[in-house]
């Protein structure tokens, strides 16, 4: 829980935007945003919007809906970038997946538009240190490899999140939870190319099959089985095999 008086330390850098908060128990917390788009900070003690009490584990965090600011940002991106938006060319993901977050402190507000939010805790100030808890959207470790499929002559590592489904669903209220990741072994090295990310908004859970740059290539209601994902993996491996054959490379 944030300190009732101290404001946040806001950093803009390689990780995008982070907020470092002093907790009431004397420890620290860091807030990291997934697919950060916009930030603004305002002075004031009264909330700028009519918002319900926060329902998460962090008092002072709210989601603003409907958000005119989010629609303004979507309109700007659509007008000026259109099909070249971000890396995945799907500007409408802002309306479908992004949130307008409002953090309330003693006499200031921090507002962020992003695709999700991750909370980290520490007994000491962060400085430039690493996070203590892995964000839900980050790569699963190689130790999470649960299956190896051979598709079109390419070995595919399937990494599976070992957490209980209830734990994943609770965490998915705040950000993408990449519970399945597929790494193709090419030229002696395995790198993650696709992932299944679970997100819950307004009580509705959807899973998106995302490519390397984050584009949602397929959307499922709830959490699909590995059997439902395998044809997507096989199709991707077949495309990779075809390209490599055309380049004279053998996997």
Phi and psi restraints in degrees (value plus and minus 20) as a CYANA .aco file:
   2 UNK   PHI     -85.1   -45.1
   2 UNK   PSI     133.2   173.2
   3 UNK   PHI     -82.9   -42.9
   3 UNK   PSI     124.1   164.1
   4 UNK   PHI     -95.6   -55.6
   4 UNK   PSI     -35.5     4.5
   5 UNK   PHI    -133.7   -93.7
   5 UNK   PSI     -69.8   -29.8
   6 UNK   PHI     -84.3   -44.3
   6 UNK   PSI     118.4   158.4
   7 UNK   PHI    -106.9   -66.9
   7 UNK   PSI     155.4   195.4
   8 UNK   PHI    -104.9   -64.9
   8 UNK   PSI     136.9   176.9
   9 UNK   PHI    -116.3   -76.3
   9 UNK   PSI      97.3   137.3
  10 UNK   PHI    -122.6   -82.6
  10 UNK   PSI     107.1   147.1
  11 UNK   PHI    -144.2  -104.2
  11 UNK   PSI     114.8   154.8
  12 UNK   PHI    -137.7   -97.7
  12 UNK   PSI      96.9   136.9
  13 UNK   PHI    -180.3  -140.3
  13 UNK   PSI    -167.2  -127.2
  14 UNK   PHI     -81.7   -41.7
  14 UNK   PSI     -51.1   -11.1
  15 UNK   PHI    -104.3   -64.3
  15 UNK   PSI     -14.4    25.6
  16 UNK   PHI      68.6   108.6
  16 UNK   PSI    -147.2  -107.2
  17 UNK   PHI    -129.1   -89.1
  17 UNK   PSI     112.8   152.8
  18 UNK   PHI    -149.7  -109.7
  18 UNK   PSI     127.3   167.3
  19 UNK   PHI    -136.7   -96.7
  19 UNK   PSI     103.3   143.3
  20 UNK   PHI    -121.2   -81.2
  20 UNK   PSI     105.8   145.8
  21 UNK   PHI    -139.7   -99.7
  21 UNK   PSI     119.3   159.3
  22 UNK   PHI    -105.1   -65.1
  22 UNK   PSI     101.6   141.6
  23 UNK   PHI    -100.8   -60.8
  23 UNK   PSI     137.9   177.9
  24 UNK   PHI     -84.3   -44.3
  24 UNK   PSI     -45.3    -5.3
  25 UNK   PHI    -104.3   -64.3
  25 UNK   PSI     -17.3    22.7
  26 UNK   PHI      78.6   118.6
  26 UNK   PSI     -32.0     8.0
  27 UNK   PHI    -104.8   -64.8
  27 UNK   PSI    -191.8  -151.8
  28 UNK   PHI    -143.4  -103.4
  28 UNK   PSI     138.9   178.9
  29 UNK   PHI    -157.5  -117.5
  29 UNK   PSI     127.3   167.3
  30 UNK   PHI    -141.7  -101.7
  30 UNK   PSI     112.7   152.7
  31 UNK   PHI    -125.6   -85.6
  31 UNK   PSI     104.5   144.5
  32 UNK   PHI    -139.0   -99.0
  32 UNK   PSI     120.1   160.1
  33 UNK   PHI    -129.7   -89.7
  33 UNK   PSI     118.2   158.2
  34 UNK   PHI    -114.0   -74.0
  34 UNK   PSI     109.3   149.3
  35 UNK   PHI      34.7    74.7
  35 UNK   PSI      32.8    72.8
  36 UNK   PHI     -81.1   -41.1
  36 UNK   PSI     118.8   158.8
  37 UNK   PHI    -139.0   -99.0
  37 UNK   PSI     -70.5   -30.5
  38 UNK   PHI    -163.4  -123.4
  38 UNK   PSI     133.9   173.9
  39 UNK   PHI    -162.5  -122.5
  39 UNK   PSI     119.8   159.8
  40 UNK   PHI    -169.7  -129.7
  40 UNK   PSI     127.6   167.6
  41 UNK   PHI    -145.8  -105.8
  41 UNK   PSI     114.3   154.3
  42 UNK   PHI    -154.9  -114.9
  42 UNK   PSI     125.7   165.7
  43 UNK   PHI     -99.5   -59.5
  43 UNK   PSI     135.4   175.4
  44 UNK   PHI     123.0   163.0
  44 UNK   PSI     135.3   175.3
  45 UNK   PHI    -128.2   -88.2
  45 UNK   PSI     -41.2    -1.2
  46 UNK   PHI    -118.7   -78.7
  46 UNK   PSI     118.5   158.5
  47 UNK   PHI     -82.5   -42.5
  47 UNK   PSI     118.0   158.0
  48 UNK   PHI     -96.8   -56.8
  48 UNK   PSI     -30.7     9.3
  49 UNK   PHI    -153.6  -113.6
  49 UNK   PSI     141.1   181.1
  50 UNK   PHI    -104.8   -64.8
  50 UNK   PSI      87.8   127.8
  51 UNK   PHI    -147.7  -107.7
  51 UNK   PSI     129.2   169.2
  52 UNK   PHI     -97.2   -57.2
  52 UNK   PSI     142.9   182.9
  53 UNK   PHI     -80.2   -40.2
  53 UNK   PSI     123.8   163.8
  54 UNK   PHI     -85.7   -45.7
  54 UNK   PSI     120.5   160.5
  55 UNK   PHI    -127.4   -87.4
  55 UNK   PSI     -21.6    18.4
  56 UNK   PHI    -106.7   -66.7
  56 UNK   PSI    -185.6  -145.6
  57 UNK   PHI    -103.0   -63.0
  57 UNK   PSI     -23.6    16.4
  58 UNK   PHI    -136.7   -96.7
  58 UNK   PSI      86.5   126.5
  59 UNK   PHI     -84.4   -44.4
  59 UNK   PSI     115.9   155.9
  60 UNK   PHI      84.2   124.2
  60 UNK   PSI     -26.6    13.4
  61 UNK   PHI    -123.1   -83.1
  61 UNK   PSI     109.3   149.3
  62 UNK   PHI    -154.5  -114.5
  62 UNK   PSI     137.3   177.3
  63 UNK   PHI    -131.8   -91.8
  63 UNK   PSI     106.5   146.5
  64 UNK   PHI    -111.2   -71.2
  64 UNK   PSI      98.6   138.6
  65 UNK   PHI    -164.4  -124.4
  65 UNK   PSI     113.8   153.8
  66 UNK   PHI     -91.7   -51.7
  66 UNK   PSI     136.5   176.5
  67 UNK   PHI    -137.7   -97.7
  67 UNK   PSI      93.1   133.1
  68 UNK   PHI     -88.7   -48.7
  68 UNK   PSI     -52.2   -12.2
  69 UNK   PHI     -84.0   -44.0
  69 UNK   PSI     -63.9   -23.9
  70 UNK   PHI     -81.9   -41.9
  70 UNK   PSI     -61.3   -21.3
  71 UNK   PHI     -88.4   -48.4
  71 UNK   PSI     -54.4   -14.4
  72 UNK   PHI     -84.0   -44.0
  72 UNK   PSI     -62.6   -22.6
  73 UNK   PHI     -86.3   -46.3
  73 UNK   PSI     -59.6   -19.6
  74 UNK   PHI     -83.4   -43.4
  74 UNK   PSI     -62.1   -22.1
  75 UNK   PHI     -82.8   -42.8
  75 UNK   PSI     -60.2   -20.2
  76 UNK   PHI     -83.8   -43.8
  76 UNK   PSI     -68.7   -28.7
  77 UNK   PHI     -83.2   -43.2
  77 UNK   PSI     -60.3   -20.3
  78 UNK   PHI     -83.2   -43.2
  78 UNK   PSI     -63.4   -23.4
  79 UNK   PHI     -89.2   -49.2
  79 UNK   PSI     -64.0   -24.0
  80 UNK   PHI    -116.5   -76.5
  80 UNK   PSI     -41.9    -1.9
  81 UNK   PHI    -143.0  -103.0
  81 UNK   PSI     -55.1   -15.1
  82 UNK   PHI      32.6    72.6
  82 UNK   PSI    -141.0  -101.0
  83 UNK   PHI     -92.0   -52.0
  83 UNK   PSI     -28.4    11.6
  84 UNK   PHI    -118.6   -78.6
  84 UNK   PSI      -8.5    31.5
  85 UNK   PHI     -77.5   -37.5
  85 UNK   PSI     111.0   151.0
  86 UNK   PHI      28.6    68.6
  86 UNK   PSI    -165.4  -125.4
  87 UNK   PHI    -120.2   -80.2
  87 UNK   PSI     -36.5     3.5
  88 UNK   PHI    -127.8   -87.8
  88 UNK   PSI     -21.6    18.4
  89 UNK   PHI      45.4    85.4
  89 UNK   PSI      -2.5    37.5
  90 UNK   PHI    -136.4   -96.4
  90 UNK   PSI      65.1   105.1
  91 UNK   PHI     -85.7   -45.7
  91 UNK   PSI     -45.4    -5.4
  92 UNK   PHI     -90.0   -50.0
  92 UNK   PSI     -29.5    10.5
  93 UNK   PHI     -81.7   -41.7
  93 UNK   PSI     -44.5    -4.5
  94 UNK   PHI     -81.4   -41.4
  94 UNK   PSI     -60.8   -20.8
  95 UNK   PHI     -98.9   -58.9
  95 UNK   PSI     -50.6   -10.6
  96 UNK   PHI    -107.4   -67.4
  96 UNK   PSI     -47.2    -7.2
  97 UNK   PHI    -148.4  -108.4
  97 UNK   PSI     -39.4     0.6
  98 UNK   PHI    -107.1   -67.1
  98 UNK   PSI     139.1   179.1
  99 UNK   PHI    -148.9  -108.9
  99 UNK   PSI     136.1   176.1
 100 UNK   PHI    -122.2   -82.2
 100 UNK   PSI      84.6   124.6
 101 UNK   PHI    -112.8   -72.8
 101 UNK   PSI     121.0   161.0
 102 UNK   PHI    -146.3  -106.3
 102 UNK   PSI     100.7   140.7
 103 UNK   PHI    -126.7   -86.7
 103 UNK   PSI     105.7   145.7
 104 UNK   PHI    -123.5   -83.5
 104 UNK   PSI     108.2   148.2
 105 UNK   PHI    -140.5  -100.5
 105 UNK   PSI    -190.3  -150.3
 106 UNK   PHI     -78.3   -38.3
 106 UNK   PSI     -68.5   -28.5
 107 UNK   PHI    -162.8  -122.8
 107 UNK   PSI      12.4    52.4
 108 UNK   PHI    -177.8  -137.8
 108 UNK   PSI     143.4   183.4
 109 UNK   PHI    -147.6  -107.6
 109 UNK   PSI     122.5   162.5
 110 UNK   PHI    -140.1  -100.1
 110 UNK   PSI     105.9   145.9
 111 UNK   PHI    -138.1   -98.1
 111 UNK   PSI     116.7   156.7
 112 UNK   PHI    -158.8  -118.8
 112 UNK   PSI     117.5   157.5
 113 UNK   PHI    -125.3   -85.3
 113 UNK   PSI     104.0   144.0
 114 UNK   PHI    -180.1  -140.1
 114 UNK   PSI     149.7   189.7
 115 UNK   PHI    -102.8   -62.8
 115 UNK   PSI     -33.3     6.7
 116 UNK   PHI     157.9   197.9
 116 UNK   PSI     152.0   192.0
 117 UNK   PHI    -159.2  -119.2
 117 UNK   PSI     119.3   159.3
 118 UNK   PHI    -143.0  -103.0
 118 UNK   PSI     117.7   157.7
 119 UNK   PHI    -130.4   -90.4
 119 UNK   PSI     111.9   151.9
 120 UNK   PHI    -145.5  -105.5
 120 UNK   PSI     128.7   168.7
 121 UNK   PHI    -146.6  -106.6
 121 UNK   PSI     130.8   170.8
 122 UNK   PHI    -172.6  -132.6
 122 UNK   PSI     130.2   170.2
 123 UNK   PHI    -100.0   -60.0
 123 UNK   PSI     -39.5     0.5
 124 UNK   PHI    -140.7  -100.7
 124 UNK   PSI     138.9   178.9
 125 UNK   PHI     -77.5   -37.5
 125 UNK   PSI     126.1   166.1
 126 UNK   PHI     -95.2   -55.2
 126 UNK   PSI     -66.3   -26.3
 127 UNK   PHI      40.6    80.6
 127 UNK   PSI    -151.7  -111.7
 128 UNK   PHI    -118.5   -78.5
 128 UNK   PSI      -2.0    38.0
 129 UNK   PHI     -90.0   -50.0
 129 UNK   PSI     147.9   187.9
 130 UNK   PHI     -98.8   -58.8
 130 UNK   PSI     142.4   182.4
 131 UNK   PHI     -92.6   -52.6
 131 UNK   PSI     132.8   172.8
 132 UNK   PHI    -111.8   -71.8
 132 UNK   PSI     -45.3    -5.3
 133 UNK   PHI    -139.6   -99.6
 133 UNK   PSI     117.6   157.6
 134 UNK   PHI     -92.1   -52.1
 134 UNK   PSI     107.2   147.2
 135 UNK   PHI     -82.2   -42.2
 135 UNK   PSI     130.1   170.1
 136 UNK   PHI     -81.4   -41.4
 136 UNK   PSI     -45.5    -5.5
 137 UNK   PHI    -107.7   -67.7
 137 UNK   PSI     -27.2    12.8
 138 UNK   PHI     -94.5   -54.5
 138 UNK   PSI     142.2   182.2
 139 UNK   PHI     -82.8   -42.8
 139 UNK   PSI     119.6   159.6
 140 UNK   PHI     -93.3   -53.3
 140 UNK   PSI     129.5   169.5
 141 UNK   PHI     -91.1   -51.1
 141 UNK   PSI     141.8   181.8
 142 UNK   PHI     -80.8   -40.8
 142 UNK   PSI     -45.9    -5.9
 143 UNK   PHI     -85.9   -45.9
 143 UNK   PSI     -32.7     7.3
 144 UNK   PHI    -107.2   -67.2
 144 UNK   PSI     -17.3    22.7
 145 UNK   PHI     -82.4   -42.4
 145 UNK   PSI      98.3   138.3
 146 UNK   PHI    -130.7   -90.7
 146 UNK   PSI     -40.9    -0.9
 147 UNK   PHI    -165.5  -125.5
 147 UNK   PSI     134.0   174.0
 148 UNK   PHI    -151.3  -111.3
 148 UNK   PSI      95.2   135.2
 149 UNK   PHI    -128.5   -88.5
 149 UNK   PSI     120.4   160.4
 150 UNK   PHI    -121.2   -81.2
 150 UNK   PSI      98.9   138.9
 151 UNK   PHI    -148.4  -108.4
 151 UNK   PSI     101.4   141.4
 152 UNK   PHI      34.1    74.1
 152 UNK   PSI      15.4    55.4
 153 UNK   PHI      58.9    98.9
 153 UNK   PSI     -12.9    27.1
 154 UNK   PHI    -131.6   -91.6
 154 UNK   PSI     112.1   152.1
 155 UNK   PHI    -100.5   -60.5
 155 UNK   PSI     106.6   146.6
 156 UNK   PHI    -134.2   -94.2
 156 UNK   PSI     101.7   141.7
 157 UNK   PHI    -106.8   -66.8
 157 UNK   PSI     108.7   148.7
 158 UNK   PHI    -130.4   -90.4
 158 UNK   PSI      89.5   129.5
 159 UNK   PHI    -115.8   -75.8
 159 UNK   PSI     112.0   152.0
 160 UNK   PHI    -144.7  -104.7
 160 UNK   PSI     110.8   150.8
 161 UNK   PHI     -86.4   -46.4
 161 UNK   PSI     109.0   149.0
 162 UNK   PHI    -106.8   -66.8
 162 UNK   PSI     -23.0    17.0
 163 UNK   PHI     -87.5   -47.5
 163 UNK   PSI     134.5   174.5
 164 UNK   PHI     -85.7   -45.7
 164 UNK   PSI     130.5   170.5
 165 UNK   PHI     -79.7   -39.7
 165 UNK   PSI     -58.5   -18.5
 166 UNK   PHI     -82.2   -42.2
 166 UNK   PSI     -57.1   -17.1
 167 UNK   PHI     -87.3   -47.3
 167 UNK   PSI     -62.4   -22.4
 168 UNK   PHI     -82.3   -42.3
 168 UNK   PSI     -65.4   -25.4
 169 UNK   PHI     -84.4   -44.4
 169 UNK   PSI     -58.7   -18.7
 170 UNK   PHI     -83.7   -43.7
 170 UNK   PSI     -65.0   -25.0
 171 UNK   PHI     -87.5   -47.5
 171 UNK   PSI     -48.9    -8.9
 172 UNK   PHI     -90.6   -50.6
 172 UNK   PSI     -30.2     9.8
 173 UNK   PHI     -87.9   -47.9
 173 UNK   PSI     -40.9    -0.9
 174 UNK   PHI    -126.5   -86.5
 174 UNK   PSI     -51.5   -11.5
 175 UNK   PHI    -185.8  -145.8
 175 UNK   PSI     148.6   188.6
 176 UNK   PHI     -73.7   -33.7
 176 UNK   PSI     118.1   158.1
 177 UNK   PHI    -137.6   -97.6
 177 UNK   PSI      84.7   124.7
 178 UNK   PHI     -99.8   -59.8
 178 UNK   PSI      72.6   112.6
 179 UNK   PHI    -110.5   -70.5
 179 UNK   PSI     -37.7     2.3
 180 UNK   PHI    -154.7  -114.7
 180 UNK   PSI     112.1   152.1
 181 UNK   PHI    -153.6  -113.6
 181 UNK   PSI     119.9   159.9
 182 UNK   PHI    -135.5   -95.5
 182 UNK   PSI     106.7   146.7
 183 UNK   PHI    -138.1   -98.1
 183 UNK   PSI     104.1   144.1
 184 UNK   PHI    -107.9   -67.9
 184 UNK   PSI     113.3   153.3
 185 UNK   PHI    -109.0   -69.0
 185 UNK   PSI      90.6   130.6
 186 UNK   PHI    -152.2  -112.2
 186 UNK   PSI     111.7   151.7
 187 UNK   PHI      34.6    74.6
 187 UNK   PSI      19.1    59.1
 188 UNK   PHI      59.0    99.0
 188 UNK   PSI     -10.8    29.2
 189 UNK   PHI    -157.1  -117.1
 189 UNK   PSI     119.5   159.5
 190 UNK   PHI    -126.2   -86.2
 190 UNK   PSI     107.7   147.7
 191 UNK   PHI    -154.3  -114.3
 191 UNK   PSI     121.4   161.4
 192 UNK   PHI     -88.2   -48.2
 192 UNK   PSI     107.7   147.7
 193 UNK   PHI    -134.4   -94.4
 193 UNK   PSI     -49.0    -9.0
 194 UNK   PHI    -161.8  -121.8
 194 UNK   PSI     135.5   175.5
 195 UNK   PHI    -168.7  -128.7
 195 UNK   PSI     132.7   172.7
 196 UNK   PHI    -123.1   -83.1
 196 UNK   PSI      94.7   134.7
 197 UNK   PHI    -132.8   -92.8
 197 UNK   PSI     108.9   148.9
 198 UNK   PHI    -121.6   -81.6
 198 UNK   PSI     114.8   154.8
 199 UNK   PHI    -162.2  -122.2
 199 UNK   PSI     116.4   156.4
 200 UNK   PHI    -137.6   -97.6
 200 UNK   PSI     102.4   142.4
 201 UNK   PHI    -152.3  -112.3
 201 UNK   PSI     113.0   153.0
 202 UNK   PHI      35.1    75.1
 202 UNK   PSI      13.5    53.5
 203 UNK   PHI      58.8    98.8
 203 UNK   PSI     -17.8    22.2
 204 UNK   PHI    -126.4   -86.4
 204 UNK   PSI     104.3   144.3
 205 UNK   PHI    -121.1   -81.1
 205 UNK   PSI     108.3   148.3
 206 UNK   PHI    -150.5  -110.5
 206 UNK   PSI     127.0   167.0
 207 UNK   PHI    -135.4   -95.4
 207 UNK   PSI     113.6   153.6
 208 UNK   PHI    -138.3   -98.3
 208 UNK   PSI     111.2   151.2
 209 UNK   PHI    -107.9   -67.9
 209 UNK   PSI      89.1   129.1
 210 UNK   PHI    -129.3   -89.3
 210 UNK   PSI     123.7   163.7
 211 UNK   PHI    -103.2   -63.2
 211 UNK   PSI    -192.9  -152.9
 212 UNK   PHI     -77.7   -37.7
 212 UNK   PSI     -59.6   -19.6
 213 UNK   PHI    -113.2   -73.2
 213 UNK   PSI     -13.4    26.6
 214 UNK   PHI      79.3   119.3
 214 UNK   PSI     -25.3    14.7
 215 UNK   PHI     -84.8   -44.8
 215 UNK   PSI     115.6   155.6
 216 UNK   PHI    -100.2   -60.2
 216 UNK   PSI      91.5   131.5
 217 UNK   PHI    -113.0   -73.0
 217 UNK   PSI     -39.5     0.5
 218 UNK   PHI    -177.5  -137.5
 218 UNK   PSI     120.0   160.0
 219 UNK   PHI    -141.1  -101.1
 219 UNK   PSI     114.6   154.6
 220 UNK   PHI    -137.9   -97.9
 220 UNK   PSI     129.5   169.5
 221 UNK   PHI    -100.4   -60.4
 221 UNK   PSI     112.9   152.9
 222 UNK   PHI      50.0    90.0
 222 UNK   PSI    -169.8  -129.8
 223 UNK   PHI    -134.9   -94.9
 223 UNK   PSI      94.3   134.3
 224 UNK   PHI     -96.1   -56.1
 224 UNK   PSI     142.9   182.9
 225 UNK   PHI    -100.5   -60.5
 225 UNK   PSI     146.3   186.3
 226 UNK   PHI     -83.1   -43.1
 226 UNK   PSI     -52.0   -12.0
 227 UNK   PHI     -82.0   -42.0
 227 UNK   PSI     -52.8   -12.8
 228 UNK   PHI     -94.5   -54.5
 228 UNK   PSI     -43.4    -3.4
 229 UNK   PHI    -108.3   -68.3
 229 UNK   PSI     -49.8    -9.8
 230 UNK   PHI     -74.2   -34.2
 230 UNK   PSI     -63.5   -23.5
 231 UNK   PHI     -78.8   -38.8
 231 UNK   PSI     -52.0   -12.0
 232 UNK   PHI     -89.7   -49.7
 232 UNK   PSI     -58.6   -18.6
 233 UNK   PHI     -85.4   -45.4
 233 UNK   PSI     -63.8   -23.8
 234 UNK   PHI     -83.8   -43.8
 234 UNK   PSI     -59.1   -19.1
 235 UNK   PHI     -85.4   -45.4
 235 UNK   PSI     -61.6   -21.6
 236 UNK   PHI     -85.4   -45.4
 236 UNK   PSI     -64.3   -24.3
 237 UNK   PHI     -81.8   -41.8
 237 UNK   PSI     -57.8   -17.8
 238 UNK   PHI     -84.2   -44.2
 238 UNK   PSI     -59.5   -19.5
 239 UNK   PHI     -85.5   -45.5
 239 UNK   PSI     -61.4   -21.4
 240 UNK   PHI     -84.3   -44.3
 240 UNK   PSI     -62.9   -22.9
 241 UNK   PHI     -81.1   -41.1
 241 UNK   PSI     -61.7   -21.7
 242 UNK   PHI     -84.1   -44.1
 242 UNK   PSI     -62.6   -22.6
 243 UNK   PHI     -86.1   -46.1
 243 UNK   PSI     -61.1   -21.1
 244 UNK   PHI     -89.0   -49.0
 244 UNK   PSI     -56.5   -16.5
 245 UNK   PHI     -83.6   -43.6
 245 UNK   PSI     -60.0   -20.0
 246 UNK   PHI     -85.4   -45.4
 246 UNK   PSI     -47.4    -7.4
 247 UNK   PHI    -111.0   -71.0
 247 UNK   PSI     -21.3    18.7
 248 UNK   PHI      58.2    98.2
 248 UNK   PSI       0.4    40.4
 249 UNK   PHI    -124.9   -84.9
 249 UNK   PSI     120.3   160.3
 250 UNK   PHI    -132.5   -92.5
 250 UNK   PSI     105.2   145.2
